Amino acid sequence: MQKMVFGLSAITLAIGLGFGGVANAANKAPALSEAEFDKAKSLYFQRCAGCHGVLRKGATGKSLEPKNTLKLGTKRLSRIIELGTDGGMNNFNDIFSKKEIDLLAKYIQHEPPVPPEMSLALMKERHKVYVDPKDYPSKPMHGRNWKNFFLVIERDVGKIAIVDGDKKEVVAHIPTGYAVHVLKTVEHHDTLKAKDRGRFWYIMGRDGMMTKVDLWQTPEKMKVAQVQVAYDARDVAVSGDGKYVIGGGYWPPHFVILDAKTMNPLKVVSSRGVNVDGNYVNESRVAAVYDTPMAPTWLVSMKELGQMWQVDYSDLDNLKITKIDSAKYLHDGFYDPTGRYFQIAANASDKMVVIDTVTQKLEAMIDTDKKPHPGPGANWIDPKCGPVSGTTHLGVGKVTLWGNDPKGHKSQAWKICAEVETDGAGVFIRTHPKSDYVWADQTKNPEPEIQQSIQVISKKTREIVKTIRLTKKKGYAAVHIEFNDDGSEVWVSIWNRADSLKPNGEIVIFDAKTLKEKARVKGLYAPTGKFNVHNRVEHVT
């Protein structure tokens, strides 16, 4: 096997999609054998489709349709893949071999193959129950402080790790879908018993495999159910009452509503439609999905349409959807401290979009620099502007702050408060109410010393007070920040981008006040995002 390796789910997916060969390839495209085409198709799905689309029409990344790629040719395309671009595309020279880069460059000059649809009946066939709900324990079956567990994405091996935040040790490695993007639990609401909140987690893999995990179980029984709801997917959310879970598909373009207890699929809703420019979009992907704290609804972002759909789950048989126009291409976001306003990046439009979930209308659109990407986001108090939110950017080294309190600071609301120049483009920003600092990664910068460093920004002065390099190993990057339950520690991943099937990734733990390293969690496979149970349940940003 060559340098780029895949998880089993991704291999199965690439084989099972039923689209392949060199049929429909443009006459001018470089020749590829059927085996080369299939391999390139798998590479593209795993590393490129998220930004450029399955049909390659472009979104966060540019269109890679043959009408565009043929003009550039193999040599130029290979160079772009190798080194990345200033617009926010990663360098891939430390992930792909030269042969694989050239293969991808040739592949994207061919017509994109069209994958099949997925029916509700097929989803039901792929539904598996490992622990029947009637056999769920009534109390934790271990003596650990599960509310300070971290659920850590182990990207390319198709697993998550459960890490004990108190003891700094790995509790379990749980098989999930390939390249997990997001995991969620019940947030915001107090309708469930306090002791149960955060117990059940729902994990979405890139291959559309949704997995349910029970943190009260012993490690070997934590995986309680699984079902595939798409071939390519990103996000998941739980209803506030804990009854339903929703999964958003990139392909097929749809979202699926499931019974949260059994994981049985109940309803499929297509996301295809007419975008804000008046054009029909076949590949209208569902990016972010979030429960709304103040209503029995989900927010569902339609990436290519430039719309937020507010979906009322109180009556599934008579589903009500409010379609809110904004800007393309909607990706991911977070709430303000009140839980009323959802702030989401329309990254290719260089805007942050603000949705009022009470009125179910567009509240504001904030112009930012190139391709904002807040990830789980950050809220804090600025000494001059009052309550603010912030984002990193995929396309430029900068953290942007804007006011987020229209009730108490009306003149500052939804306006840029300040911009902090960083050394490189980043993917995630994070803070904690007890912290004096905001932490930002720089994962999108191709220079190793920048890509492997985190920058710490003072809330008081808006100045970078420390740059911390986590590693000097080739092919590694520093990515994603999360605090522990009481805000005393900051956890940052060292992501081994190049060789992710070996347990050689780490999480570095810092003292949140002194900014000094205090521990490392080893034995992790390509750790990226990590989610602390207490902070996510209580909506700590």
NUFI-931764 format. One record per residue (C-alpha): x, y, z; residue in three letters. Coordinates in steps of 0.02 Angstrom, whole numbers, plus 50000, padded with zeros to 5 digits. Layout:
! NUFI-931764
XYZAla;...
! end
This chain:
! NUFI-931764
500005000050000Met;500655017249956Gln;500835032450065Lys;498995037150060Met;497955024050149Val;496095022550177Phe;494985016250315Gly;493985000550276Leu;492345010150264Ser;493055021550130Ala;493685006850027Ile;491994998550041Thr;491155014849993Leu;492255017749842Ala;491925000149778Ile;490095000249820Gly;489545016849746Leu;489325008649577Gly;490095022449473Phe;491785019949394Gly;492815015849243Gly;493305028449112Val;491615029949028Ala;491095047848988Asn;492895053649003Ala;493265068948898Ala;494165064748736Asn;495565076848777Lys;495835070248952Ala;497425060248990Pro;497195041548973Ala;496825031649131Leu;496595012949152Ser;495045007049243Glu;496095002949397Ala;496915020149394Glu;495225028649374Phe;494495019049521Asp;495975023049632Lys;495935041449587Ala;494055041649619Lys;494345035149795Ser;495745047749827Leu;494635061849766Tyr;493175056649875Phe;494215055650032Gln;495205071850016Arg;494425083249886Cys;492535080749872Ala;492175090050033Gly;492725106849962Cys;492485104249775His;490925093149775Gly;490585075449716Val;490095082249545Leu;491575094449554Arg;490525110049525Lys;491425119049665Gly;490905126849831Ala;492205131449961Thr;493455125749830Gly;493425130349646Lys;492505120849509Ser;493515105949447Leu;492435101849298Glu;493405096949140Pro;492965113349054Lys;494095121549185Asn;495395108249222Thr;495815103949042Leu;496415121849016Lys;497695119949155Leu;498375102949107Gly;499165089249212Thr;500785098049255Lys;499965113749322Arg;498605104149414Leu;499905092949496Ser;500835108249557Arg;499265115649635Ile;498855099249723Ile;500645097749784Glu;500855115249856Leu;499075121449888Gly;498485139149855Thr;498395155949944Asp;496505154449939Gly;496455141450077Gly;496825124749992Met;498005113450088Asn;499655107350021Asn;499585088549989Phe;501425084749960Asn;501545077350135Asp;499985066550113Ile;500015060349932Phe;501475052649840Ser;502045060949678Lys;501225046849581Lys;499575049449671Glu;499635068249642Ile;499885065649455Asp;498485052649454Leu;497285064949535Leu;497805078649414Ala;497355067349268Lys;495745061149348Tyr;494985078449373Ile;495155081649186Gln;493885067649156His;492005069549173Glu;491485066449355Pro;490555050049384Pro;488815051949460Val;488495041349616Pro;486825032749649Pro;485405038249763Glu;485025030149931Met;483275024849980Ser;482485023750152Leu;482305005050125Ala;484175003250096Leu;484535013250254Met;483415001450353Lys;484374986650283Glu;485994994350346Arg;485314997650520His;486204987650655Lys;485834986550841Val;487244980450954Tyr;486404983851121Val;484514983851131Asp;483824999551216Pro;482934988651344Lys;484654982651400Asp;485384999951427Tyr;486065001451605Pro;485185012851729Ser;486835019551797Lys;488645020951735Pro;489505003951729Met;491195011451771His;491875022751906Gly;492535036451791Arg;492005054651781Asn;491145052751613Trp;490595071051608Lys;492435075551584Asn;492685062751446Phe;493355069051281Phe;492695060851122Leu;494145061951000Val;494015059550812Ile;495275046950745Glu;495005052250567Arg;495665040050438Asp;495525023850536Val;493655026250554Gly;493605027250743Lys;493365038850890Ile;494335037651052Ala;493575040351222Ile;494845049151334Val;494665051351521Asp;494955069851551Gly;495375067351735Asp;496605053051715Lys;497275058051542Lys;497095040451475Glu;496225032151328Val;494675022551385Val;494165015151217Ala;494385015751028His;492655013950950Ile;492405009250765Pro;491305022050676Thr;491145028350499Gly;492665033950399Tyr;493385051350430Ala;492165056850564Val;491785075250546His;490615079350690Val;489835071350843Leu;488395078250945Lys;487365075151101Thr;485815083551172Val;486275101751199Glu;485475117151277His;483885109351342His;483395104451519Asp;481975092851468Thr;482995077251503Leu;483535071851675Lys;485145080651720Ala;486065064451752Lys;485675058351576Asp;486215073651478Arg;487765070051375Gly;487645051251399Arg;487195046951219Phe;488235053351073Trp;487895052350887Tyr;489385051650769Ile;489345055350582Met;490665048350465Gly;491125054750294Arg;490395038650225Asp;488685042950297Gly;488845030150437Met;487985036550593Met;488495028250756Thr;487675029450927Lys;488805028351080Val;488285026051263Asp;489575033051384Leu;488805023551531Trp;489285006851457Gln;490914997551482Thr;492115000851336Pro;491694985151237Glu;489834989451240Lys;489895008251210Met;489425006451027Lys;487575002651037Val;486895005650860Ala;487385010850685Gln;486565015050518Val;487125022150351Gln;486085037150295Val;487135043250147Ala;488695039250046Tyr;489505055850091Asp;488985065950243Ala;489575078550373Arg;488445082850517Asp;487195076450644Val;486095084150780Ala;484905078250916Val;483195085650952Ser;483045095251114Gly;481865082251188Asp;483075068251142Gly;481765059251034Lys;482515061850861Tyr;484195063150777Val;484515070950606Ile;485925067150485Gly;486395078450339Gly;486995071050174Gly;488225077950049Tyr;487755063849931Trp;486375060149905Pro;485865078149941Pro;484615075150079His;484365074450265Phe;483705059850364Val;482705059950526Ile;482915044750640Leu;482235038250804Asp;483595043250927Ala;483325028251040Lys;483335014450909Thr;484245023450767Met;482875017550650Asn;482725029350497Pro;481015037650489Leu;481015050950354Lys;482085056850208Val;481965074750142Val;482825080249982Ser;483885095949990Ser;483925099149802Arg;483175115649750Gly;483385133149680Val;484795143449754Asn;484805161849803Val;485365166249625Asp;483825157849551Gly;484735142549481Asn;484235124549509Tyr;485555114749605Val;485625095749594Asn;487065094049717Glu;486375104449859Ser;487345097650006Arg;486825098050188Val;488295104750288Ala;487875109750467Ala;486365103750566Val;485985110750740Tyr;484585109750866Asp;483835126650912Thr;483725130351099Pro;482155140851091Met;481015130350978Ala;480705112050929Pro;481685114550769Thr;483335110850685Trp;484355122750580Leu;484935114050422Val;486195123150312Ser;486015120850125Met;487775123950066Lys;487515127049881Glu;485795134849895Leu;486365148550013Gly;484875144850125Gln;484605139950305Met;483105128450327Trp;482275128950498Gln;481445111950513Val;480035109350640Asp;480145091550707Tyr;478585092750818Ser;477545084150682Asp;478545073050564Leu;477025068250461Asp;476685086550421Asn;478455093150417Leu;478585112150417Lys;480145119950343Ile;480545138550341Thr;481815142650204Lys;482895157550247Ile;483905165450106Asp;485675171250146Ser;487315168050052Ala;488345153749979Lys;489195142550031Tyr;488535139050205Leu;489695127750301His;489755127550491Asp;489345138950636Gly;488895141650819Phe;487695150550934Tyr;487875166951027Asp;487855165051218Pro;485955167051226Thr;485635152651106Gly;484475163451001Arg;485635168450859Tyr;486545155850751Phe;488125162350666Gln;488695152350515Ile;490075154750387Ala;489605157050205Ala;491435154450173Asn;491555156149984Ala;490545172349997Ser;491725178950133Asp;490285181950253Lys;489645176850423Met;487765174350416Val;486695177150571Val;485005168550589Ile;483705173450721Asp;482975156650770Thr;481495164750859Val;480855175050712Thr;481565162050591Gln;482285175950483Lys;483965182250425Leu;484635194050557Glu;486235200150474Ala;487655196350355Met;489405201750406Ile;490755204250276Asp;492395196150328Thr;494065192050249Asp;494365176450142Lys;493355160950188Lys;492875162250371Pro;492865145650463His;492435146550649Pro;492225127850680Gly;491355126750850Pro;491685145350870Gly;492085156651017Ala;491135169651118Asn;491925181551244Trp;491875199151316Ile;492945212151228Asp;493435227451336Pro;492875239751201Lys;491495230951105Cys;490695220651242Gly;490055203151197Pro;490875196951036Val;491075181350931Ser;492585176550827Gly;493165166250680Thr;494755160450597Thr;494895160450407His;495355146950282Leu;496055159650160Gly;497055171650267Val;497965172350434Gly;496705182350533Lys;495465181350676Val;493935192450652Thr;492845198550798Leu;491075205450787Trp;489785211150914Gly;488425198350954Asn;487285206951081Asp;485885216750994Pro;484945218951158Lys;486325225851269Gly;487555232951139His;486445237450992Lys;487695249150908Ser;489015235250904Gln;487875221050853Ala;488375211550696Trp;489755223950656Lys;491625220250644Ile;492415224850811Cys;494235220550772Ala;495405209750669Glu;496935200950737Val;498295196150614Glu;498975178550640Thr;500415169650556Asp;499335157950453Gly;497595152850396Ala;496675142050521Gly;495195130550544Val;494705131850727Phe;494545144850864Ile;494075141551045Arg;493965149551218Thr;493135147251387His;492225159751501Pro;493555157151636Lys;495005159651516Ser;495925175951481Asp;496385169651307Tyr;495725164551138Val;496635150251052Trp;496755148550862Ala;497565135250754Asp;498455138450587Gln;498185121650504Thr;497915128350328Lys;499635136350312Asn;500835125350211Pro;502405130750308Glu;502765117250439Pro;503295129150578Glu;501655138650560Ile;500535123750525Gln;501205115250680Gln;500925130350794Ser;499465137150895Ile;499285155650931Gln;498595162351095Val;497715179251092Ile;497375190251244Ser;495535194751265Lys;496055210851351Lys;497335217651227Thr;496885207751068Arg;498745204051050Glu;499555187251018Ile;500395183351184Val;501155166651136Lys;501485155550986Thr;501675137251035Ile;502415124550915Arg;501775107250959Leu;502895096450850Thr;504265096850718Lys;503855080050640Lys;503615079950452Lys;501815077550397Gly;501065083050563Tyr;499955098050601Ala;499235106350756Ala;497345106850746Val;495765109950849His;495665116551026Ile;494535111051169Glu;494475115351354Phe;494155102951493Asn;492595103751601Asp;493165117251724Asp;494165127651599Gly;495835124351683Ser;496595114851536Glu;496725117051348Val;496855101551238Trp;497615102851062Val;497825088850935Ser;499405084050842Ile;498685077050682Trp;499805065050586Asn;499165069250412Arg;500365057950317Ala;500255041150406Asp;498625039950497Ser;498455021150520Leu;499765020650656Lys;499445026250836Pro;500695040450825Asn;499585055550849Gly;499485064851014Glu;498475077251114Ile;499495090551203Val;498725097451363Ile;499135115151424Phe;498795124351584Asp;497485137151533Ala;498225150951642Lys;500115148551629Thr;500025142051449Leu;501335128951494Lys;501235110951435Glu;500725099051574Lys;500355082251491Ala;500175072351330Arg;498945058751282Val;499785046551163Lys;499225031051068Gly;497975040350958Leu;497655037850772Tyr;497645054450677Ala;496715064050813Pro;495835079650751Thr;494255086350833Gly;493865082651015Lys;492285086151112Phe;492175087851301Asn;490535081051368Val;490205094651497His;490645109251383Asn;489595103051238Arg;488075098851343Val;488135115651432Glu;488545125251272His;490165132251341Val;491045142751210Thr;
! end
